[in-house]
Amino acid sequence: MPRPSGRAPDALREIRFRRGFAGAAVGSCLVEAGRTRVICTVSAEEGVPSWMKGRGVGWLTAEYAMLPGSTRQRKARDGRRTAGVDGRSQEIQRLIGRTLRAVTDPAAFPDLTLWVDCDVLEADGGTRCASVNGAWVALKDAEEALRRAGRCARPFVRSGAAAVSVGVSGDQVLLDLDYVEDSAADADMNVVMNGDGRFLEVQAAAERRPFTGDELRVALRLAEDGVARILAAQRAATEGPPA
């Protein structure tokens, strides 16, 4: 069956990175994947959590939120909820934090906490993957800004990091799902890889029916190719100063 967007099964949505989107942050990026748009910022704060003090290393953590107008039905702000941050947001911000910590050297920014904030402006599927992709670009700019300020002695981003979604729908395996596809998928996956083509995280779950080993293998091959293209787009976007 043709995809609603008309894309081929292995086609990515158009991805764009706008660096320097938030001037007050040490690094920032507006990432767009089709109609999904996420503002990613990096802020630097002196000090580290108490359990890390005295180790001579820094800390990186992430927060994720969907802004009220990011979906057709207003999304309540996490800060106004009696239960605090919802489970989905917690899961996604932990994914972003784990991913970026896996590709950074905390000894290069000692006694400094880097806050990575990902705020979804518009959600049309794949917000967690877009957040990872934009956050990495913002982190590269933060690295350069902190080096110029003399706050880190050497580069701390050790590798690339990118993520993409894959889904099983009927007898097709599809790359980079938008919301319509994601909401109807029989199974969906989120695959995160580093710049060397190694896996950082694979999330896969059956939604309507179990998926087969063959479908999983096809999905991973599509994800590897998609991530490679996203990494190339990130590298191209980070050449030169922010626009």
C-alpha positions as CSV (number, residue, x, y, z in Angstrom):
1,M,0.0,0.0,0.0
2,P,1.2,3.5,-0.7
3,R,2.2,5.6,2.3
4,P,-0.1,8.6,3.1
5,S,2.8,11.0,2.3
6,G,3.6,9.2,-0.9
7,R,7.1,8.4,0.4
8,A,8.9,5.1,-0.5
9,P,9.1,2.6,2.4
10,D,12.8,3.5,3.0
11,A,12.4,7.3,2.6
12,L,13.0,9.8,5.4
13,R,11.0,12.9,5.9
14,E,12.9,16.0,5.0
15,I,15.0,16.9,7.9
16,R,16.3,20.4,8.7
17,F,18.5,21.8,11.5
18,R,18.4,25.5,12.3
19,R,21.3,26.3,14.7
20,G,21.4,29.2,17.1
21,F,17.6,29.3,17.3
22,A,17.6,30.4,21.0
23,G,20.3,33.0,21.5
24,A,20.5,32.8,25.3
25,A,21.4,29.1,25.4
26,V,25.0,28.0,25.0
27,G,23.8,25.7,22.2
28,S,20.4,25.5,20.4
29,C,18.8,24.0,17.4
30,L,15.3,23.9,15.9
31,V,15.0,20.5,14.2
32,E,12.3,19.8,11.7
33,A,11.4,16.3,10.4
34,G,8.5,16.8,8.1
35,R,5.9,18.6,10.2
36,T,7.4,17.6,13.5
37,R,9.3,20.5,15.0
38,V,11.4,20.5,18.3
39,I,13.4,23.3,20.0
40,C,16.5,21.8,21.5
41,T,18.6,23.9,23.9
42,V,21.7,23.3,26.0
43,S,22.4,25.3,29.2
44,A,25.5,25.1,31.4
45,E,25.2,25.3,35.1
46,E,28.1,25.3,37.6
47,G,28.2,22.3,39.9
48,V,27.1,18.7,39.7
49,P,24.7,16.5,41.7
50,S,25.9,15.7,45.2
51,W,26.7,12.1,44.4
52,M,29.2,13.2,41.7
53,K,31.1,15.9,43.7
54,G,34.8,15.4,44.0
55,R,35.1,13.1,40.9
56,G,36.5,15.8,38.6
57,V,33.8,15.2,36.0
58,G,30.7,16.9,34.7
59,W,27.1,15.7,34.3
60,L,24.6,15.8,31.5
61,T,20.9,15.5,31.9
62,A,17.8,16.0,29.7
63,E,14.3,17.2,30.0
64,Y,11.5,16.7,27.3
65,A,8.1,18.3,27.1
66,M,5.3,18.8,24.5
67,L,4.1,22.4,24.4
68,P,0.3,22.8,24.8
69,G,-0.2,23.7,21.1
70,S,1.9,20.9,19.7
71,T,-1.1,18.5,19.2
72,R,-4.6,19.1,17.9
73,Q,-6.0,18.5,21.4
74,R,-4.2,20.8,23.9
75,K,-1.5,19.1,25.8
76,A,-1.5,20.0,29.5
77,R,1.8,21.3,30.8
78,D,3.6,18.8,33.0
79,G,4.2,21.5,35.6
80,R,0.5,22.0,36.0
81,R,-0.3,18.3,36.4
82,T,-1.0,17.0,39.9
83,A,1.0,13.9,39.1
84,G,4.0,15.9,37.8
85,V,5.9,14.8,34.7
86,D,3.9,12.1,32.8
87,G,5.4,8.7,32.2
88,R,5.9,9.2,28.5
89,S,7.9,12.4,29.0
90,Q,10.1,10.7,31.6
91,E,10.8,7.8,29.3
92,I,11.8,10.1,26.4
93,Q,14.0,12.5,28.5
94,R,15.8,9.5,29.9
95,L,16.4,8.2,26.4
96,I,17.8,11.6,25.3
97,G,20.0,11.8,28.4
98,R,21.3,8.2,28.0
99,T,22.1,8.8,24.4
100,L,24.0,12.0,24.8
101,R,26.0,10.7,27.9
102,A,27.0,7.7,25.8
103,V,28.8,10.0,23.3
104,T,30.3,12.6,25.5
105,D,33.3,12.7,27.8
106,P,32.3,14.2,31.2
107,A,35.9,14.6,32.2
108,A,36.2,17.3,29.6
109,F,33.7,19.6,31.4
110,P,34.5,19.0,35.1
111,D,32.1,20.3,37.8
112,L,29.6,21.5,35.2
113,T,26.1,20.3,34.5
114,L,24.8,20.5,31.0
115,W,21.0,20.7,30.8
116,V,19.5,19.5,27.5
117,D,15.9,20.7,27.0
118,C,13.8,19.4,24.2
119,D,10.4,21.2,23.7
120,V,8.1,20.0,21.0
121,L,6.5,22.8,19.0
122,E,4.6,20.5,16.7
123,A,4.1,16.7,17.0
124,D,3.6,14.7,13.8
125,G,5.3,11.5,14.9
126,G,8.9,10.8,15.8
127,T,9.3,13.5,18.4
128,R,11.7,11.5,20.5
129,C,13.9,10.7,17.5
130,A,13.8,14.3,16.4
131,S,14.7,15.4,19.9
132,V,17.8,13.2,19.9
133,N,18.9,14.5,16.5
134,G,18.4,18.1,17.3
135,A,19.9,17.8,20.7
136,W,23.1,16.4,19.3
137,V,23.4,19.5,17.0
138,A,22.8,21.8,19.9
139,L,25.3,20.0,22.0
140,K,28.0,20.4,19.3
141,D,27.4,24.2,19.4
142,A,27.5,24.2,23.2
143,E,30.8,22.4,23.0
144,E,32.3,25.1,20.9
145,A,30.9,27.9,23.0
146,L,32.2,26.4,26.2
147,R,35.6,26.0,24.6
148,R,35.7,29.6,23.6
149,A,34.7,30.6,27.1
150,G,37.6,28.5,28.6
151,R,35.1,26.3,30.4
152,C,36.2,23.0,28.8
153,A,39.8,22.2,27.9
154,R,39.0,20.0,24.9
155,P,36.1,18.7,22.8
156,F,33.7,16.6,24.8
157,V,31.5,15.2,22.1
158,R,33.2,11.9,21.2
159,S,30.8,10.6,18.5
160,G,27.8,11.3,16.5
161,A,24.3,10.2,17.7
162,A,21.1,10.0,15.8
163,A,17.8,8.2,16.0
164,V,15.0,7.1,13.7
165,S,11.7,5.3,13.9
166,V,10.6,2.2,12.0
167,G,7.3,0.5,11.9
168,V,5.6,-2.6,10.6
169,S,2.2,-1.9,8.9
170,G,0.5,-4.8,7.2
171,D,3.2,-6.5,5.2
172,Q,5.4,-3.5,4.9
173,V,8.3,-2.2,7.0
174,L,8.4,1.6,6.9
175,L,11.1,4.1,7.9
176,D,10.5,7.4,9.8
177,L,6.8,7.2,10.7
178,D,4.6,10.3,10.8
179,Y,1.7,10.4,13.2
180,V,-0.9,8.8,10.9
181,E,1.4,5.8,10.2
182,D,2.6,5.5,13.8
183,S,-1.0,5.5,15.2
184,A,-2.0,2.6,12.9
185,A,1.3,0.6,13.0
186,D,1.2,-3.1,13.9
187,A,4.6,-2.7,15.6
188,D,6.9,0.3,16.1
189,M,10.5,0.7,16.9
190,N,13.0,3.5,17.8
191,V,16.6,2.9,16.9
192,V,19.5,5.1,18.2
193,M,23.0,4.7,16.9
194,N,26.4,6.4,17.3
195,G,28.6,7.9,14.6
196,D,30.4,4.6,14.2
197,G,27.3,2.8,13.2
198,R,26.9,1.0,16.5
199,F,23.6,0.7,18.4
200,L,23.0,2.8,21.5
201,E,19.4,1.7,22.0
202,V,16.7,-0.3,20.3
203,Q,13.1,0.1,21.5
204,A,10.7,-2.3,19.8
205,A,7.1,-3.2,20.7
206,A,4.2,-5.0,19.2
207,E,1.1,-2.8,19.1
208,R,-1.5,-4.9,17.2
209,R,0.3,-8.1,16.3
210,P,3.7,-9.7,17.1
211,F,6.5,-9.0,14.6
212,T,8.7,-11.7,13.0
213,G,12.4,-12.1,13.1
214,D,12.6,-11.2,9.4
215,E,10.6,-8.0,10.0
216,L,12.9,-7.1,12.8
217,R,16.0,-7.7,10.6
218,V,14.5,-5.6,7.8
219,A,13.6,-2.8,10.3
220,L,17.2,-2.7,11.7
221,R,18.6,-2.5,8.1
222,L,16.3,0.3,7.3
223,A,17.2,2.1,10.6
224,E,20.9,1.7,9.9
225,D,20.5,3.3,6.5
226,G,18.2,6.1,7.8
227,V,20.5,6.9,10.7
228,A,23.5,7.1,8.4
229,R,21.6,9.7,6.3
230,I,20.7,11.7,9.4
231,L,24.3,11.7,10.7
232,A,25.4,13.0,7.4
233,A,22.7,15.8,7.6
234,Q,23.9,16.6,11.1
235,R,27.5,16.9,10.0
236,A,26.6,19.1,7.1
237,A,24.5,21.3,9.4
238,T,27.3,21.8,11.9
239,E,29.9,22.9,9.4
240,G,30.7,26.6,10.0
241,P,29.2,29.0,12.5
242,P,25.4,29.0,13.2
243,A,23.4,30.9,10.6
